[in-house]
């Protein structure tokens, strides 16, 4: 299992190597650039190994071991030349309030790491496709298309899961799977402090930006899951972090390369990343055209696009092969995109998206906010649930939920609005770059609201916005607020993070009821936290399969069923057991069924049309909406 830490150890070795090869670089720059390099290496190595069906434990062990040996060998050589190794230090000239903020940040990082490590992947989307696709890839030794009745497993952006795949195969399980998003949080903290510094913030502003980020309720929830939103936000932040240095900087070429690589990784992780990156791309383009010859601008632009496309080439190619569309299931773009575009729609979606972070602990206030939204939409002549701009009905203002699917960044949202107003009121004290940066971040949220339909469970999609907002909030709070007021706001942020930090509904550290905690519940039971209806039928069916010694299992599930626990219960993937979907050849992925696959067991959901036999297999289980057909002589 410890082999699953090889990528992390390689990253640490690279950070120290770069820090010693480039002693003038700050430690933050060494960390962020090393993260981008390791991210690119992880994706490219998978794509290459997949061409030869060689994404195996042995191949990945050799790949990462060789890379680690290279880094350590280079470090040893550097030490022999200079007789010293650069190590990070600690600034003793911090105020007591800064130290309290840093201690609080450290505690939250530690507690989220504990939650991530001791929790099983249990977000329903993870059971349906995030972790299921990882298990399928491990079985077929590559990130290639495979037969599946859950279309999302093949067409959704795979960047985050491709990173998880490395640790999943090396560790032979999902013990480290949640830590990918946790690491994204840690890198984001480094990134926001650096951006805040670039915008002119001193130590207090940089630390406050980190505190703002680490106390995001949705961020805390995401940091212990196998979803993709924190990973996406981290890549977006790193792309933005490098972009300002490209403008008029002596290291323009390297900044362009790193920014483009991070942008490519962000797009590979989630397509919504593009709306948050676009304003900064336009900013860079504008500044570049003012400072560089236009031919060089065109060359740099084409180079950036090429890097982004190359990192996504494998993903786009696979989608084209399966769906004849580089973005996958053709209708998905239409499903999530607004059907009408005008100022009314923009205003409506801005308000409704903002309402996802407006929930309070006072029901009466939530009701008043709901009524206000309803009145505004009545005057706009738009329904709160206009199907042309909504994925699902607008029900209510959620009352500060402790849920990964509905967590609201209420305090941070209010703080963003207040700092923007304060900056406008005290504009003479704020430099132009900070205003431009704030405008670019705000424009990203505006574009998101203009292009995409409202989704009641979509607050996690706003993670890039909140992460990018943290640096300018740090700048404004440091420059315009008195120390005592900064301390009060810091305390409010910390106190606001405590409930979801300790009592996240599916991964609780402390429990006030009988649901148990991550320490008291068996890991096996944790998988079903968001799918309790699957617990008993899955355990009964897989027990029957193991009892008969069946090693070839066919799946016939609905398009939105939590498949992944079946892999866990069957101790799959392994060399002696195969799991494949039984789907029509007319299905987009039907042609990728395992050749010659003859199941001795078939798990079927909603198969009421079949009788006591299926393809020669007798029915042995029929309950909870599932049927199991199993060869009795297996």
BARO-392019 format. One line per field, with one value per residue (C-alpha): residue number from 1; residue in one letter; x, y, z. Coordinates in nm, 2 decimals. Example, Ala and Ser with C-alpha at 12.3 -4.5 7.8 and 13.67 -1.06 7.14 Angstrom:
<rs>
num <- c(1	2) $
residu <- c(A	S) $
xx <- c(1.23	1.37) $
yy <- c(-0.45	-0.11) $
zz <- c(0.78	0.71) $
</rs>
This chain:
<rs>
num <- c(1	2	3	4	5	6	7	8	9	10	11	12	13	14	15	16	17	18	19	20	21	22	23	24	25	26	27	28	29	30	31	32	33	34	35	36	37	38	39	40	41	42	43	44	45	46	47	48	49	50	51	52	53	54	55	56	57	58	59	60	61	62	63	64	65	66	67	68	69	70	71	72	73	74	75	76	77	78	79	80	81	82	83	84	85	86	87	88	89	90	91	92	93	94	95	96	97	98	99	100	101	102	103	104	105	106	107	108	109	110	111	112	113	114	115	116	117	118	119	120	121	122	123	124	125	126	127	128	129	130	131	132	133	134	135	136	137	138	139	140	141	142	143	144	145	146	147	148	149	150	151	152	153	154	155	156	157	158	159	160	161	162	163	164	165	166	167	168	169	170	171	172	173	174	175	176	177	178	179	180	181	182	183	184	185	186	187	188	189	190	191	192	193	194	195	196	197	198	199	200	201	202	203	204	205	206	207	208	209	210	211	212	213	214	215	216	217	218	219	220	221	222	223	224	225	226	227	228	229	230	231	232	233	234	235	236	237	238	239	240	241	242	243	244	245	246	247	248	249	250	251	252	253	254	255	256	257	258	259	260	261	262	263	264	265	266	267	268	269	270	271	272	273	274	275	276	277	278	279	280	281	282	283	284	285	286	287	288	289	290	291	292	293	294	295	296	297	298	299	300	301	302	303	304	305	306	307	308	309	310	311	312	313	314	315	316	317	318	319	320	321	322	323	324	325	326	327	328	329	330	331	332	333	334	335	336	337	338	339	340	341	342	343	344	345	346	347	348	349	350	351	352	353	354	355	356	357	358	359	360	361	362	363	364	365	366	367	368	369	370	371	372	373	374	375	376	377	378	379	380	381	382	383	384	385	386	387	388	389	390	391	392	393	394	395	396	397	398	399	400	401	402	403	404	405	406	407	408	409	410	411	412	413	414	415	416	417	418	419	420	421	422	423	424	425	426	427	428	429	430	431	432	433	434	435	436	437	438	439	440	441	442	443	444	445	446	447	448	449	450	451	452	453	454	455	456	457	458	459	460	461	462	463	464	465	466	467	468	469	470	471	472	473	474	475	476	477	478	479	480	481	482	483	484	485	486	487	488	489	490	491	492	493	494	495	496	497	498	499	500	501	502	503	504	505	506	507	508	509	510	511	512	513	514	515	516	517	518	519	520	521	522	523	524	525	526	527	528	529	530	531	532	533	534	535	536	537	538	539	540	541	542	543	544	545	546	547	548	549	550	551	552	553	554	555	556	557	558	559	560	561	562	563	564	565	566	567	568	569	570	571	572	573	574	575	576	577	578	579	580	581	582	583	584	585	586	587	588	589	590	591	592	593	594	595	596	597	598	599	600	601	602	603	604	605	606	607	608	609	610	611	612	613	614	615	616	617	618	619	620	621	622	623	624	625	626	627	628	629	630	631	632	633	634) $
residu <- c(X	X	X	X	X	X	X	X	X	X	X	X	X	X	X	X	X	X	X	X	X	X	X	X	X	X	X	X	X	X	X	X	X	X	X	X	X	X	X	X	X	X	X	X	X	X	X	X	X	X	X	X	X	X	X	X	X	X	X	X	X	X	X	X	X	X	X	X	X	X	X	X	X	X	X	X	X	X	X	X	X	X	X	X	X	X	X	X	X	X	X	X	X	X	X	X	X	X	X	X	X	X	X	X	X	X	X	X	X	X	X	X	X	X	X	X	X	X	X	X	X	X	X	X	X	X	X	X	X	X	X	X	X	X	X	X	X	X	X	X	X	X	X	X	X	X	X	X	X	X	X	X	X	X	X	X	X	X	X	X	X	X	X	X	X	X	X	X	X	X	X	X	X	X	X	X	X	X	X	X	X	X	X	X	X	X	X	X	X	X	X	X	X	X	X	X	X	X	X	X	X	X	X	X	X	X	X	X	X	X	X	X	X	X	X	X	X	X	X	X	X	X	X	X	X	X	X	X	X	X	X	X	X	X	X	X	X	X	X	X	X	X	X	X	X	X	X	X	X	X	X	X	X	X	X	X	X	X	X	X	X	X	X	X	X	X	X	X	X	X	X	X	X	X	X	X	X	X	X	X	X	X	X	X	X	X	X	X	X	X	X	X	X	X	X	X	X	X	X	X	X	X	X	X	X	X	X	X	X	X	X	X	X	X	X	X	X	X	X	X	X	X	X	X	X	X	X	X	X	X	X	X	X	X	X	X	X	X	X	X	X	X	X	X	X	X	X	X	X	X	X	X	X	X	X	X	X	X	X	X	X	X	X	X	X	X	X	X	X	X	X	X	X	X	X	X	X	X	X	X	X	X	X	X	X	X	X	X	X	X	X	X	X	X	X	X	X	X	X	X	X	X	X	X	X	X	X	X	X	X	X	X	X	X	X	X	X	X	X	X	X	X	X	X	X	X	X	X	X	X	X	X	X	X	X	X	X	X	X	X	X	X	X	X	X	X	X	X	X	X	X	X	X	X	X	X	X	X	X	X	X	X	X	X	X	X	X	X	X	X	X	X	X	X	X	X	X	X	X	X	X	X	X	X	X	X	X	X	X	X	X	X	X	X	X	X	X	X	X	X	X	X	X	X	X	X	X	X	X	X	X	X	X	X	X	X	X	X	X	X	X	X	X	X	X	X	X	X	X	X	X	X	X	X	X	X	X	X	X	X	X	X	X	X	X	X	X	X	X	X	X	X	X	X	X	X	X	X	X	X	X	X	X	X	X	X	X	X	X	X	X	X	X	X	X	X	X	X	X	X	X	X	X	X	X	X	X	X	X	X	X	X	X	X	X	X	X	X	X	X	X	X	X	X	X	X	X	X	X	X	X	X	X	X	X	X	X	X	X	X	X	X	X	X	X	X	X	X	X	X	X	X	X	X) $
xx <- c(0.00	0.29	0.38	0.08	0.29	0.55	0.40	0.39	0.74	0.86	0.68	0.86	1.20	1.13	1.04	1.38	1.56	1.42	1.47	1.84	1.88	1.70	1.79	1.64	1.30	1.07	0.96	0.60	0.72	0.91	0.60	0.36	0.58	0.68	0.31	0.24	0.54	0.43	0.07	0.18	0.41	0.13	-0.11	0.14	0.29	-0.07	-0.15	0.18	0.15	-0.22	-0.11	0.06	-0.20	0.07	-0.09	0.00	0.15	0.49	0.50	0.39	0.63	0.92	0.81	0.78	1.09	1.30	1.17	1.24	1.59	1.66	1.55	1.74	2.05	2.04	2.00	2.30	2.51	2.39	2.50	2.84	2.89	2.78	2.82	2.48	2.11	1.86	1.58	1.27	1.27	1.02	0.97	0.99	0.87	0.50	0.24	0.05	-0.27	-0.08	0.05	-0.30	-0.43	-0.14	-0.21	-0.57	-0.48	-0.25	-0.52	-0.77	-0.52	-0.45	-0.81	-0.91	-0.62	-0.74	-1.09	-0.97	-0.74	-0.99	-1.29	-1.40	-1.50	-1.87	-2.00	-2.27	-2.11	-1.79	-1.98	-2.15	-1.86	-1.56	-1.42	-1.60	-1.40	-1.08	-1.16	-1.24	-0.92	-0.72	-0.88	-0.81	-0.46	-0.52	-0.73	-0.91	-1.28	-1.47	-1.83	-2.05	-2.42	-2.33	-2.23	-2.06	-1.78	-1.65	-1.72	-1.67	-1.34	-1.10	-0.81	-0.87	-0.94	-0.63	-0.43	-0.61	-0.54	-0.17	-0.22	-0.51	-0.29	0.02	-0.16	-0.39	-0.69	-0.85	-0.68	-0.53	-0.80	-0.95	-0.61	-0.60	-0.85	-0.69	-0.36	-0.54	-0.64	-0.29	-0.15	-0.43	-0.32	0.03	-0.11	-0.35	-0.07	0.16	-0.11	-0.19	0.18	0.19	-0.11	0.08	-0.03	0.21	0.24	-0.09	-0.28	-0.12	-0.20	-0.56	-0.60	-0.50	-0.74	-1.02	-0.95	-0.90	-1.22	-1.45	-1.72	-1.74	-1.36	-1.35	-1.61	-1.44	-1.09	-1.19	-1.37	-1.30	-1.49	-1.31	-1.39	-1.10	-0.85	-1.00	-0.99	-0.62	-0.52	-0.71	-0.54	-0.19	-0.27	-0.36	-0.07	0.17	-0.01	0.08	0.45	0.43	0.35	0.67	0.87	1.21	1.10	0.81	0.87	0.87	0.57	0.38	0.46	0.36	0.04	-0.06	0.01	-0.20	-0.48	-0.47	-0.48	-0.78	-0.97	-0.89	-1.04	-1.36	-1.48	-1.63	-1.27	-1.27	-1.51	-1.29	-0.97	-1.11	-1.11	-0.74	-0.66	-0.81	-0.62	-0.29	-0.37	-0.45	-0.13	0.08	-0.04	0.06	0.41	0.51	0.52	0.20	0.38	0.53	0.18	0.04	0.32	0.28	-0.10	-0.06	0.19	-0.04	-0.33	-0.11	0.00	-0.36	-0.48	-0.19	-0.28	-0.64	-0.57	-0.61	-0.94	-1.08	-0.97	-1.14	-1.46	-1.45	-1.40	-1.70	-1.94	-1.82	-1.79	-1.48	-1.69	-1.87	-2.24	-2.35	-2.65	-2.46	-2.34	-2.70	-2.83	-2.61	-2.60	-2.87	-3.11	-3.17	-2.91	-3.01	-2.97	-3.27	-3.13	-2.79	-2.95	-3.17	-2.88	-2.65	-2.91	-2.99	-2.62	-2.55	-2.85	-2.66	-2.43	-2.70	-2.83	-2.83	-2.92	-3.24	-3.53	-3.73	-3.44	-3.41	-3.78	-3.75	-3.46	-3.67	-3.97	-3.74	-3.60	-3.95	-4.07	-3.76	-3.83	-4.19	-4.09	-3.84	-4.12	-3.91	-3.99	-3.76	-3.76	-3.76	-3.66	-3.46	-3.22	-3.26	-3.15	-3.40	-3.66	-3.56	-3.70	-3.57	-3.27	-3.08	-3.03	-2.65	-2.62	-2.33	-2.34	-2.08	-2.35	-2.50	-2.24	-2.25	-1.97	-2.19	-1.94	-1.69	-1.95	-2.06	-1.69	-1.63	-1.91	-1.80	-1.44	-1.55	-1.76	-1.48	-1.23	-1.46	-1.51	-1.14	-1.02	-0.72	-0.57	-0.59	-0.36	-0.48	-0.36	-0.58	-0.88	-0.80	-0.76	-1.09	-1.27	-1.13	-1.25	-1.59	-1.62	-1.56	-1.86	-2.07	-1.97	-2.06	-2.40	-2.46	-2.36	-2.47	-2.81	-2.89	-2.83	-2.95	-2.65	-2.41	-2.23	-1.93	-1.89	-1.81	-1.49	-1.26	-1.44	-1.39	-1.03	-0.94	-1.13	-0.92	-0.61	-0.79	-0.99	-0.66	-0.53	-0.84	-0.87	-0.51	-0.51	-0.85	-0.94	-0.81	-0.62	-0.90	-1.16	-0.93	-0.91	-1.29	-1.34	-1.07	-1.25	-1.58	-1.42	-1.27	-1.59	-1.79	-1.57	-1.60	-1.94	-1.86	-1.50	-1.62	-1.97	-1.98	-2.28	-2.11	-1.77	-1.81	-1.53	-1.77	-2.12	-2.42	-2.65	-2.63	-2.49	-2.13	-1.81	-1.52	-1.35	-1.65	-1.79	-1.63	-1.47	-1.71	-2.01	-1.89	-1.91	-2.29	-2.33	-2.51	-2.65	-2.80	-3.05	-2.76	-2.60	-2.80	-2.86	-2.50	-2.37	-2.61	-2.55	-2.17	-2.17	-2.36	-2.12	-1.81	-1.97	-2.01	-1.66	-1.78	-1.51	-1.69	-1.96	-2.18	-2.36	-2.69	-2.75	-2.93	-2.75	-2.71	-2.65	-2.36	-2.15	-1.82	-1.92	-1.96	-1.59	-1.50	-1.71	-1.58	-1.22	-1.18	-1.00	-0.77	-0.62	-0.86	-1.19	-1.35	-1.64	-1.80	-2.12	-2.38	-2.50	-2.62	-2.37	-2.57	-2.48	-2.20	-1.95	-2.10	-1.81	-1.57	-1.71	-1.45	-1.41	-1.54	-1.67	-1.92	-2.05	-2.13	-2.32	-2.53	-2.63	-2.94	-3.13	-3.49	-3.50	-3.86	-3.91	-3.68	-3.82	-3.65	-3.35	-3.12	-2.90	-2.89	-2.83	-3.10	-3.24	-3.11	-3.19	-3.48	-3.52	-3.47	-3.51	-3.21	-3.19	-2.89	-2.86	-2.59	-2.46	-2.52	-2.23	-1.97) $
yy <- c(0.00	0.24	0.22	0.45	0.73	0.72	1.01	1.22	1.14	1.21	1.55	1.64	1.53	1.75	2.05	2.02	1.97	2.28	2.48	2.40	2.44	2.77	2.93	3.26	3.11	3.12	2.80	2.87	2.90	2.57	2.40	2.53	2.46	2.12	2.04	2.13	1.93	1.62	1.66	1.67	1.37	1.17	1.24	1.19	0.87	0.72	0.81	0.65	0.34	0.30	0.27	-0.05	-0.17	-0.14	0.06	-0.20	-0.20	-0.31	-0.05	0.24	0.12	0.13	0.47	0.65	0.47	0.58	0.94	0.94	0.80	1.08	1.35	1.20	1.15	1.51	1.63	1.43	1.57	1.92	1.86	1.74	2.05	2.31	2.11	2.24	2.18	2.46	2.39	2.59	2.83	3.00	3.38	3.46	3.82	3.73	3.90	3.69	3.72	3.59	3.30	3.22	3.22	2.99	2.75	2.74	2.67	2.39	2.23	2.24	2.09	1.81	1.73	1.72	1.49	1.26	1.27	1.20	0.91	0.73	0.78	0.55	0.72	0.76	1.06	0.92	1.05	0.88	0.55	0.60	0.71	0.87	0.56	0.31	0.44	0.41	0.05	-0.03	0.14	-0.07	-0.39	-0.31	-0.18	0.16	0.47	0.34	0.32	0.02	-0.11	0.07	0.14	0.45	0.69	0.94	0.69	0.72	1.08	1.30	1.48	1.23	1.44	1.40	1.03	0.97	1.12	0.89	0.59	0.61	0.57	0.32	0.08	0.13	0.09	-0.18	0.00	0.34	0.42	0.74	0.82	1.10	1.26	1.39	1.66	1.72	1.79	2.02	2.22	2.24	2.36	2.61	2.76	2.80	2.95	3.20	3.33	3.38	3.56	3.78	3.87	3.95	4.18	4.37	4.20	4.18	3.88	3.94	3.97	3.66	3.46	3.59	3.48	3.13	3.14	3.25	2.95	2.68	2.77	2.74	2.49	2.34	2.33	2.13	1.89	1.85	1.80	1.46	1.33	1.19	1.45	1.68	2.04	2.12	1.96	2.18	2.49	2.43	2.39	2.71	2.89	2.77	2.88	3.23	3.24	3.20	3.43	3.77	3.68	3.63	3.99	4.19	3.94	3.82	3.46	3.49	3.17	2.95	3.13	3.08	2.70	2.65	2.86	2.67	2.33	2.42	2.54	2.22	2.01	2.23	2.17	1.80	1.79	1.98	2.18	2.46	2.56	2.74	3.02	3.11	3.10	3.30	3.65	3.60	3.48	3.80	4.00	3.84	3.89	4.26	4.33	4.12	4.31	4.64	4.52	4.26	4.25	4.11	3.82	3.71	3.74	3.51	3.26	3.25	3.22	2.92	2.76	2.79	2.64	2.36	2.27	2.27	2.05	1.81	1.74	1.68	1.49	1.15	1.24	1.41	1.12	0.86	1.06	1.09	0.71	0.63	0.92	1.09	1.41	1.53	1.63	1.30	1.22	1.47	1.61	1.69	2.02	2.12	1.98	2.20	2.51	2.78	2.78	3.15	3.43	3.78	4.02	3.89	3.53	3.66	3.85	3.55	3.30	3.54	3.57	3.20	3.09	3.34	3.20	2.87	3.05	3.25	2.98	3.07	2.89	3.10	2.96	3.29	3.47	3.19	3.22	3.60	3.55	3.30	3.54	3.82	3.60	3.50	3.87	3.97	3.68	3.78	4.13	3.98	3.77	3.46	3.16	3.05	2.71	2.81	2.49	2.69	2.81	2.54	2.18	2.12	2.30	2.59	2.47	2.69	2.85	2.56	2.62	2.60	2.23	2.01	1.82	1.78	1.83	2.14	2.31	2.69	2.93	3.19	3.39	3.40	3.52	3.80	3.89	3.90	4.15	4.37	4.38	4.48	4.76	4.87	4.86	5.08	5.32	5.35	5.31	5.55	5.30	5.01	4.96	4.90	4.54	4.45	4.61	4.43	4.10	4.15	4.23	3.91	3.69	3.85	3.82	3.44	3.41	3.62	3.40	3.09	3.23	3.34	3.01	2.74	2.64	2.68	2.36	2.33	2.11	2.33	2.52	2.30	2.43	2.77	2.65	2.82	3.15	3.14	3.02	3.30	3.56	3.48	3.68	4.01	3.96	3.92	4.24	4.45	4.32	4.40	4.75	4.88	4.71	4.79	4.50	4.44	4.40	4.16	3.95	3.94	3.84	3.57	3.43	3.43	3.23	2.98	2.93	2.90	2.62	2.41	2.24	2.10	2.02	1.79	1.68	1.65	1.43	1.14	1.17	1.28	1.30	1.37	1.24	1.36	1.07	0.70	0.74	0.69	0.84	0.76	0.59	0.39	0.27	-0.01	0.12	-0.12	0.04	0.39	0.33	0.32	0.65	0.82	0.50	0.30	0.13	-0.05	-0.19	-0.51	-0.62	-0.57	-0.76	-1.05	-1.08	-1.06	-1.31	-1.56	-1.50	-1.56	-1.87	-2.02	-1.92	-1.73	-1.51	-1.35	-1.11	-0.93	-0.60	-0.47	-0.16	0.16	0.46	0.63	0.34	0.33	0.06	0.10	-0.08	-0.40	-0.38	-0.33	-0.62	-0.85	-0.75	-0.64	-0.57	-0.87	-1.11	-1.39	-1.20	-1.00	-0.75	-0.64	-0.47	-0.65	-0.39	-0.38	-0.34	-0.04	0.13	0.39	0.18	-0.16	-0.25	-0.24	-0.54	-0.79	-1.03	-1.39	-1.28	-1.54	-1.44	-1.70	-1.44	-1.14	-0.86	-0.69	-0.38	-0.33	-0.65	-0.74	-0.85	-1.16	-1.48	-1.74	-1.78	-1.54	-1.67	-2.01	-1.87	-1.94	-1.66	-1.69	-1.35	-1.11	-0.82	-0.44	-0.39	-0.62	-0.97	-1.21	-1.48	-1.72	-2.05	-2.30	-2.51	-2.23) $
zz <- c(0.00	0.07	-0.30	-0.35	-0.20	-0.48	-0.68	-0.37	-0.27	-0.63	-0.61	-0.28	-0.43	-0.73	-0.51	-0.33	-0.65	-0.82	-0.50	-0.51	-0.89	-0.88	-0.54	-0.64	-0.67	-0.37	-0.21	-0.33	-0.69	-0.65	-0.52	-0.78	-1.08	-0.95	-0.91	-1.27	-1.39	-1.20	-1.32	-1.68	-1.62	-1.46	-1.75	-2.03	-1.88	-1.86	-2.22	-2.35	-2.14	-2.24	-2.61	-2.51	-2.26	-2.00	-1.72	-1.47	-1.12	-1.24	-1.52	-1.29	-1.02	-1.27	-1.41	-1.08	-0.93	-1.23	-1.20	-0.82	-0.87	-1.13	-0.88	-0.59	-0.80	-0.92	-0.56	-0.45	-0.73	-0.64	-0.28	-0.39	-0.60	-0.34	-0.01	0.10	0.05	0.06	0.31	0.38	0.67	0.90	0.93	1.31	1.25	1.24	1.46	1.71	1.50	1.19	1.39	1.52	1.16	1.05	1.34	1.24	0.88	0.99	1.20	0.92	0.68	0.94	1.01	0.65	0.58	0.86	0.72	0.36	0.47	0.70	0.47	0.19	-0.14	-0.09	-0.29	-0.51	-0.83	-0.72	-0.69	-1.02	-1.24	-1.08	-0.90	-1.13	-1.43	-1.23	-1.15	-1.51	-1.63	-1.38	-1.52	-1.88	-1.81	-1.97	-2.00	-2.30	-2.38	-2.23	-2.24	-1.99	-1.96	-1.76	-2.04	-1.81	-1.73	-2.08	-2.18	-1.87	-1.84	-1.69	-1.55	-1.18	-1.21	-1.42	-1.13	-0.88	-1.11	-1.03	-0.66	-0.70	-0.90	-0.70	-0.36	-0.49	-0.36	-0.29	0.04	-0.11	-0.36	-0.14	-0.09	-0.44	-0.37	-0.03	-0.20	-0.44	-0.14	0.00	-0.34	-0.37	-0.03	-0.16	-0.49	-0.33	-0.10	-0.40	-0.61	-0.31	-0.28	-0.66	-0.61	-0.34	-0.02	0.27	0.51	0.68	0.35	0.22	0.53	0.53	0.17	0.28	0.58	0.35	0.12	0.38	0.56	0.25	0.36	0.01	0.00	0.33	0.20	-0.14	0.02	0.15	-0.16	-0.50	-0.68	-0.93	-0.83	-0.60	-0.85	-1.12	-0.91	-0.82	-1.19	-1.28	-1.00	-1.11	-1.47	-1.34	-1.11	-1.40	-1.64	-1.49	-1.50	-1.87	-1.93	-1.97	-1.76	-1.84	-1.78	-2.02	-2.21	-1.90	-1.76	-2.08	-2.08	-1.72	-1.75	-2.06	-1.90	-1.59	-1.82	-2.01	-1.69	-1.57	-1.89	-1.87	-1.52	-1.59	-1.89	-1.68	-1.61	-1.94	-1.83	-1.53	-1.74	-2.04	-1.87	-1.77	-2.12	-2.26	-2.01	-2.10	-2.47	-2.42	-2.22	-2.45	-2.76	-2.59	-2.49	-2.76	-3.14	-3.28	-3.46	-3.13	-2.96	-3.23	-3.19	-2.81	-2.85	-3.09	-2.86	-2.56	-2.76	-2.88	-2.52	-2.40	-2.70	-2.66	-2.29	-2.39	-2.72	-2.57	-2.41	-2.72	-2.94	-2.72	-2.71	-3.09	-3.13	-2.90	-2.95	-3.27	-3.06	-2.88	-2.58	-2.55	-2.53	-2.79	-2.61	-2.29	-2.41	-2.49	-2.16	-1.95	-2.17	-2.14	-2.43	-2.43	-2.38	-2.27	-1.97	-1.80	-1.80	-1.69	-1.40	-1.30	-1.30	-1.12	-0.84	-0.83	-0.83	-0.56	-0.36	-0.34	-0.10	0.08	0.32	0.69	1.01	1.04	0.84	0.85	0.68	0.42	0.35	0.31	0.06	-0.13	-0.15	-0.26	-0.54	-0.65	-0.66	-0.87	-1.12	-1.14	-1.25	-1.49	-1.64	-1.58	-1.37	-1.09	-1.26	-1.63	-1.81	-2.06	-1.79	-1.52	-1.49	-1.21	-1.00	-0.77	-0.43	-0.15	0.01	0.18	0.55	0.58	0.50	0.62	0.29	0.01	-0.25	-0.10	0.11	0.09	0.12	0.28	0.49	0.21	-0.04	0.18	0.24	-0.14	-0.19	0.10	-0.01	-0.37	-0.24	0.00	-0.29	-0.50	-0.21	-0.14	-0.50	-0.46	-0.21	-0.45	-0.75	-1.10	-1.12	-0.82	-0.99	-1.31	-1.13	-0.94	-1.27	-1.43	-1.14	-1.14	-1.52	-1.48	-1.25	-1.49	-1.79	-1.59	-1.51	-1.87	-2.03	-1.79	-1.65	-1.29	-1.09	-0.73	-0.64	-0.83	-0.56	-0.60	-0.96	-0.81	-0.64	-0.90	-0.84	-0.46	-0.49	-0.74	-0.52	-0.21	-0.31	-0.37	-0.05	0.13	-0.03	0.05	0.41	0.49	0.34	0.43	0.76	1.11	1.28	1.54	1.26	1.07	1.38	1.42	1.06	1.09	1.40	1.21	0.92	1.16	1.36	1.04	0.92	1.24	1.18	0.84	0.94	1.22	1.11	0.73	0.69	0.50	0.66	1.01	1.27	1.56	1.56	1.76	1.65	1.57	1.22	1.35	1.25	1.01	1.31	1.43	1.10	0.90	0.57	0.38	0.54	0.45	0.08	0.11	0.30	0.01	-0.13	0.17	-0.06	-0.23	0.09	0.15	-0.21	-0.31	-0.01	-0.06	-0.44	-0.42	-0.13	-0.35	-0.64	-0.42	-0.26	-0.61	-0.71	-1.02	-1.18	-1.48	-1.37	-1.61	-1.52	-1.64	-1.43	-1.49	-1.62	-1.28	-1.03	-0.78	-0.95	-0.76	-0.44	-0.64	-0.73	-0.37	-0.25	-0.52	-0.44	-0.80	-1.02	-1.00	-1.26	-1.18	-1.20	-1.48	-1.47	-1.79	-1.89	-2.09	-2.34	-2.69	-2.98	-3.08	-2.75	-2.81	-2.61	-2.70	-2.94	-2.65	-2.46	-2.36	-2.65	-2.58	-2.24	-2.10	-1.76	-1.50	-1.30	-1.42	-1.18	-1.33	-1.21	-1.32	-1.52	-1.46	-1.82	-1.77	-1.63	-1.42	-1.66	-1.84	-2.11	-1.94	-1.59	-1.33	-1.11	-0.75	-0.61	-0.67	-0.42	-0.38	-0.76	-0.84	-0.98	-0.98	-1.23	-1.13	-1.26	-0.98	-1.09	-1.09) $
</rs>
